[in-house]
Amino acid sequence: MSDTENGPIEEDVVNEVEGTEDNSMSIEDVIDKSESEGEAEDNGVDEDDGDDETVGNTTFETTYGTDEDEDEEQEPPKLKYSRITQLPPNFFNKDPISCVNFHENYFIFATHSGIIYITDNEFKQIRTFKAHKASVLAIYTDGEFFATGSMDGTIVIGSITDEKDILAYDFKRPIHAVILDKNYGKSRSFVSGGMSGKVIYSSKNWLGQRSDLVLDENNGPIVSITTIDDIIIWMNDKGISIYHVPARSVIKVIEKPEDSPRSDLYWSKVSFPETDRVLIGWGNYIWQLRIALKTNEDKADEQGSTNMSRILPSTASISFRAIQEKKVEIEHVFKLDSLIAGISSFKDDYYMVLSYSPPVNGEFNYPDLKLINSLTGEVDFEEEIGLKNIENLGLNDYHLGIHIGEKSTRYFIISAKDGVIAQEIQLQDRLDWYVEHDKYFEAWDISEHLLTPLQRLNIGIQHVDHLMKVDNWDDASSFLARIMDIDYDKLPDIDTKSTILTMNTVSTQHYDDEFVINIVQLWETYSMIFIRTGNFKHLSKILPTNPKLSLPTSIYNQILTLLLEDDVDEFIKKIEEWSHELFDVKGMEDSIETYLADNNNDSLRRTLVGLYVETDPQRAVRHLMILKDYNIIQFLSSHHLLVNHIKDLPKMIQLRFKGKEFETLPLGDLKSRFMDIVDILVDKRHEILPMTIIDLMNQNKLNYLTYLYLERLNEVDDYVTRGFGDKLVELYSQFNREKLLPYLMKNSNYNFDLAIELCETNELYEELVYLLGKIGENKKALLLIIDKLDNPEIAINFAKHQNDREAWNILLDYSTNKPKFIQALIEGADDQSNPFYDPISIIKRIPNNVKIEGLKNSVTKISENNELNLLLSQLILNIISNRSEVISKKFRHELLQGLEIDVTDENFSQLINYFETILIYNNTTDEKHKYLLESVLSPKKGLYSDLQAKLTHLELLNKLFEDFATRNFATTEKLTSTK
């Protein structure tokens, strides 16, 4: 070994207790090498009378809890357990464990024989040696150094990795607790306590010797010492003392409750859930403390001294400065109904507590692991831990440690003779538990991100099997559809019927071939199961309807056949929902035909028509006739079958009417029912000739339909209707007289004689008048108007339309004895009639014996109209004259107006020499405008030849004008000159 600061450990281990004396002892007195080596090398397994992994009925390698009635559990437990097997077997058998410490990077185990066993956090051995002659009662490590305290009164401190760096100290009394200064590598300082009842701070003095300072004494044995930052906490009979190192004082003491057990009987357990919180379990009480850390706390001394060494010197006198004490808050205090053998934090504001119950009548109890709500103190979870060989073990023989790893957090439950690791149930653990307990739905539900699609599918299938076994076909079918559902868009766009089962299907990024093949095979298997058990209706609701999956058509055929026999409505629904690629359409058509031969079902018949639409529309016509389908003609037209059923058209048209509706409905209602048929027939005019349609309709007394057809045909293609003029005249006269006259006037492709005869027969006088006028029978037409229509307006309009003297003469001659006509002729005289008559001539022709009512008013009206015309003419003349005068004056003004000249313009001298007279506008600041009238003669014409002479003359004129204005006009604006 290398030299230490106190000398070679083989030769001397410095032991200074309270700084009184130096006692040297050989390493053999502290470390029994031969025993240490023997114990370290003894890794064999001692004989045992049972499985090391089993206690009672609990096997920790595969156990998630210790409840006896596991089959009745509805949910997996919170924790799973496994036994620690990585430690040397003799630790638990020949040499029980007395103390443990779980650090972030290292685990340290100590035994009652004084052996120290150091591993990494995965139990890989680092060092094993014998450090003490008796039980190790305390272990501390900062990750670089370790310290152990023993029943034999010694403390051993050394490097975790360097076997040569090790020291031993003898304090003469059992050591229950020891901690290292956080800068121990330089300071070599530590704090310890035990049965001496003293809390001792040990450090090196200036001579290099150990110097001890007592921080507390005479309050009973020290059962625990711990530290957090610059705070030291110890427990004794006084309670929980909290010591602030920089302040060198105890800043808070939490007294033990009176009903708590004796302090040295059950040692306290401490955990640090957060950097500023301390969790203490002692006896049957839990305290949660919060220590407020300063934001500007002192940094470590650059010379290597620490808080402990700086403020606890052995001799030097130092001037202390005022240091603010840290605030210690008691956040929670809970009393339990059992003793605490270990404590740690757990997720979601829970405490994990290892509880101990003393033996009753010699019966030792297994410890319990509890999860306690840190807000309420309620125990929300509790289970017994089946450790081995618990006989004669007390509370201090149990330990609870925690290690927070990258993947999970492990909780170590250690007794003197056994060790178990508890871990929170992970998702995979829950999945395994569900599968083990035949809870396949729950397993499937949480497995989406844990298993491959195929693995997850297999678990789901097991749940389907379970549901079918209990005859729950509703849930079985719905869940089967759920687990077999896939995204069909991610299947290959190829003929999967020929490739899936041969494993030649093109793979996609989402599904592999094996998965798709399994889906197809499972659908086939379960389809047969549902069909054979009579649950085909359930199957029909979930069976895939996307052809890309390429299930056998026989499955769909069987379901449809069974539905047709059992539930026609459901059969129809499936025929409409399912793609016709899924089943044998021709076979289904034959089945429906057979069914309809004995049963009449309109809905099923329409379903059959729907199938025939795709396969053979001609076969659908018969069923549409039976159904009296309103749109059968549209069907024939859309499927190009109209030519094949021309003779049936009247019968098909009649299908739209019930009873005697065709004979009683108003023409407007008939038209609404016929127009779509008319449009079809007009559209098909090149396939079915209009003559054929007209003859067919005439034979079946469908004249109104013929009228609608020809009228529409005339609008769309009047060339086709040229040969049907007489028929149109006849139909217009029968069904729409308002359009007859416009048609007669617009067209000439009809027989005038027949038209005249038709109008005479039907007393269509207006149309007859037009026709007579068209053939030159003006007299006959006018007589017809006068005698039959007795309408002077029509007669006058007719004469105006003919626009010849003969027509006017006829009208004038035959109107002589008709007062109404005479009055109309007088009042209706205008420019168009003036060439043929004037009102005066009409008045002169009136017979003496003819009395005309209102003649006076008519004559007066004529007179008024003449006077009015004269007045209007005069007004218009005045307007034109005035407007002309204004325009003339404006034009004259523009010719005579002068120019406005700026007198400062450099061109002024040139202008003044050119113009005879200049009017200059002088814009002054006065409120009134002043004008200067300058009257000058051009030097070429006048008396003056220079500018000054002109200005002198202008000034004279201005003065004369000013005198004149003063005498005559007080308000006249003054004209001033500008020199």
C-alpha positions, 0 to 999 in steps of 0.5 A: 500500500502507498503512504497516506497522510497519516502514514502507511496503513500497514504500519500505523492507523492514526486514531485520534479521539477528541485530540487526546492521544495517538494510538498506533495499531497494525493493520492486522489489528484492523483487517484480518487479511486471511479471513478477508481473502477467504471470504472474498474467494468463497463464492460457492452456493451453500446447500439450501433446503429450497429454491433460492428464488421462492419464498412460500408461494412467491417466485420473485423472478416471475412475480408482480405481487404477492397477493394470494388470489391473483386470479381475482385481480382486475388490474396488474400490480404497481410493482414487479419483483426479482430476487438479487442473485448477483451477490456472493451467496455466503452474504445471505447464508453464512454472513448476513448483510448488516448495512447497505448503501446505494449510490448513483454509480456504486453499490456497497454491501457490508456484513456482520463479519466486517466484509465490504463488497463494492459493485457498480450499479449493475452489481459488477464487482469492483472490490471485496475486502474485510474492513472490520472485526465486527458488524458494519453498522454504517456506510457512506459514499460520495462516489469517490470515497467510502466510509464505514463504521462498525460495532467494533468502534472503528471507522474505515475510509478509503477510495472506491477504486484505489485499494492503496488509499485507505485509512482506519480510525478507532473511536472505542465505542460502536459507530452507528453513523458516519459521513464524509466532507464533500471535499474529503479528498483534500480535507480528510474531514468527516463526521461520525456518531454512535453509542458514545452519544457524541456527534464528532467532527474529525479533521486534520490539524496544522500538524497533520494529526486528526483533531475532533470537535464535538458538535453535540453530546449527552442526548443519547446514542446517535442513530443516524447522521446525514447531510444535504449541501451545508446542512448536517442532520443527526438523530438521537434521544433529543430528536432530529437536529439540523445543523447549519455548518456556516452558522456553526449552530443547530438551527432547528430541532424537531422533537420526537413525539412522545408516543414514538418508540425509543430512539436507539431501538429503531434506527431512522431511515433517510431519503432525499426526494429532491435537492432541497427536501429530506424525507425521514422515517423514524419509528412510526413517523414520517417527516418531510422537510424543506430546506431553503437554500440561499442563492448566493451561498459561499463557494468552496474555498479555492485553497481546498478547505471546505465549509466544515474545515473552514468553520471548525478549526482546531486552534486558530481563532477566526473572526466570524461574520454574520450568516443568515440561517437557512429556513427549515420547513416541516411540510408534512408529518404523518403517523403510521400504524406500523414501524418504518424499516425503509423510506424512499420517494415514489412517483406522483407524490407518493412515498414508498415505505418498507414497514415492519411489524414486530413478531407476535407470539414468536411469529415473525412477519414479512415486511410490507411495501406501502405507497403512501400519498404524500398529501393525505398520508393515506396508504393507497397500495400495500403488499407483503414482501416474501423475503427468505429467512425472516426469523429473528430479524428486527427492524434494523436488519431491513433496508430500502434503497433506490437507484434511478437509472436511465431506463427505470428506477429500481427499489432494493429491499434488503434484509440480513438474509435476502434481497429483492429488487422492486420495479414499477410495472412498465408497459411491457410488464403490464402486457405480459401480466395481461397475457398471463392472466388471459386478459387478451383485450387489455393486452391488445389494447396497450400493445400498439407500440410494443409489438409488431402488427402480426404479434398484436393481431395474434393477441387480439385473436385470442380475445376473439376466441374467448368471446366466442367460447362464452357465446358473445358473438356481438362483441366477438364480431365487432372486435374481430373487425377492429383488430383486422382493420387495415388501411386499404390505401396502403395495399398494393394496387394490383390483382391481390387475388393472384398474388397475396396467397403466393406471397408475391404481393408487392410490399408497402411501407406499412404492411408486409406480405406476411401480415396481409396473408395472415389477415386474409387467412384469418378472415377465411377461417373466421368467416367459416366459423361464423357461417357454420355456427349460424352467426352469418348476420354478425359476419355480414356486418363486419366482413371487409367490403374492399375488393383489394383484400381479395377474399374468396367470393364464396364467402360473400355468396354464402352470406347473401344466400342465407340472408335471402332465405332469412332476412330479405331486407338485410339481403337488399342492404348488403347488395347495395352496400357491397361492391359487385366485385365481391360476389357472383352477380349472375348467381344472385340474379338467378336466385332473386328471379327464383324468389320473385317467381313465388314471392312479390317484393317490390324492394327486392325487384328493384334490387334485381333491376339494379343488378341488371343495370350492370349486366343486362339492362334489357332484362330489367325492363320487364321488372320496371313494367311490373313496378310501374316505374315512373321513369321507365322511359328515362331508363330506356333512353339512358340504356339505348333501349327506346327503339326496341320499345316504341310500341310500348311507349303509350303503355309506359306513359300511362304508368304515370297516371292512376285511374282516370287522372289522365282524363281529369288533370288540368293541362298544366299538370299534364304538361309537368308529367310529360315534359321529361318524356317530350325532351327525350323524344325530341332528343331521339328525333334522329333515332325515332322519326317524328312521324312515328311518334305522332302516329303512335300518339294519335292512335292512342289519343295522346294529342296533348302529348303530340302538341307538346312534342311538336311545340318543343321540336319546333323550338329546337329544330324548326326544320324538322317540323316544316312538314307538320304546319297544319298539325301544329295549327290544329294543335295550337287551336285546340290546346294553346290559342294564344300561340296560334296567331304568333305561329300563323304570323311567323310561319307559312308552312301550312295550308291557308285554306285549311287554316281559314276553314279551321278558324271559321269552324272554331270562330277564331276571328282574330286569326281569321282576320290575319289570314284573310288579310294575308290573302288580300281579302281586306274587305272580308277581313274588315267586315269580319272585324266590324261585324263579328268583332265590333272592335274599332281599334282592331279595324284601324290597326288592320287598315294601318297594317295594310297601309293602302287607300282601299282598306281605309276607304272600306273602313271609312265607308262601313264605319259611317253608321257606327258611332263607336267607329266614327269616334275612334277614327276621330280620336285615333287620327295620327301621322300614319292615317293623315294621308288617308283621312283627317278628322274634319272629313270624318265629321263632314261624313257623319249622317244627320240622323246618326247620334254619336255620344261623346262627339263634342269631347272628341272635337274639343280634344282635336281642337285642344291638341291643335292649340297645344301643338301651336304653343309647343311649336312657339316655345320650341322656337323661342328656345332655339332663338335664345340659345342661338343668341347666347352662343352668338354673344359668347362667340363675339365675346371670345373674339373681342376679349383682350389679354391680361398682362403681368406688368413685371414681365420682361416682355412688357415693353414689346407688348406695349409697343404692339397693342393700341389699348391694354387693360392691366389688372393690379392685384393689391392687398386691398379688399377691393380690386383696382383697375387701371385703364390705359389708353395709348396709341401705338407709336405707329399710329399715335402721338407718342413714341416712348413708354413714358409718354404713354404712361403720362397720358394714362395717368391723365385719363385715370385722374379724369375718370376718378373725378368723374366717379367721385361726382357720380358713383360713390361706390365705384371702384377706383382705378389706379395707375402703375408706374 
